[in-house]
Amino acid sequence: MVKLRQVAKKKWVVEEEFNYYSFTIPVGFTTDLKSGPGGNYPKYNDAWVLHDWLYASQQTTRLKADCLLCLSLGELGMDNFMIKVIYKAVRRWGWWAWICDRFRQAKNPEWFILKE
């Protein structure tokens, strides 16, 4: 399970290196966890962090990032209806975050690492 520390109202930082599927999320990676409406449930943090990491690092395609989000939410116990709702939401509105992260990544490959 990912270890996080809240650093602002909607901003957390990864405290220990976290491996999920074949990806390694480094110490210092910043995340907003779940974006959009609805509550934030800590039991799904691994999935939210993975998805944010994949968007920020651009290590895979957007489609694969969104599919891995849904797969991990299912493994963490989310019901299929909510997974479908979230999948439709990230496919419909996630393009803007993906493009913004691509430009940030091109400008500064470590833009998502908190420097304290």
Rosetta blueprint (number, residue, H / E / L):
1 M L
2 V L
3 K L
4 L E
5 R E
6 Q E
7 V E
8 A E
9 K L
10 K L
11 K E
12 W E
13 V E
14 V E
15 E L
16 E L
17 E L
18 F E
19 N E
20 Y E
21 Y L
22 S L
23 F E
24 T E
25 I E
26 P L
27 V L
28 G L
29 F E
30 T E
31 T E
32 D L
33 L L
34 K L
35 S L
36 G L
37 P L
38 G L
39 G L
40 N L
41 Y L
42 P H
43 K H
44 Y H
45 N H
46 D H
47 A H
48 W H
49 V H
50 L H
51 H H
52 D H
53 W H
54 L H
55 Y H
56 A H
57 S H
58 Q L
59 Q L
60 T L
61 T L
62 R H
63 L H
64 K H
65 A H
66 D H
67 C H
68 L H
69 L H
70 C H
71 L H
72 S H
73 L H
74 G H
75 E H
76 L L
77 G L
78 M L
79 D L
80 N H
81 F H
82 M H
83 I H
84 K H
85 V H
86 I H
87 Y H
88 K H
89 A H
90 V H
91 R H
92 R H
93 W H
94 G H
95 W H
96 W H
97 A H
98 W H
99 I H
100 C H
101 D H
102 R H
103 F H
104 R H
105 Q H
106 A H
107 K H
108 N L
109 P L
110 E L
111 W L
112 F L
113 I E
114 L L
115 K L
116 E L
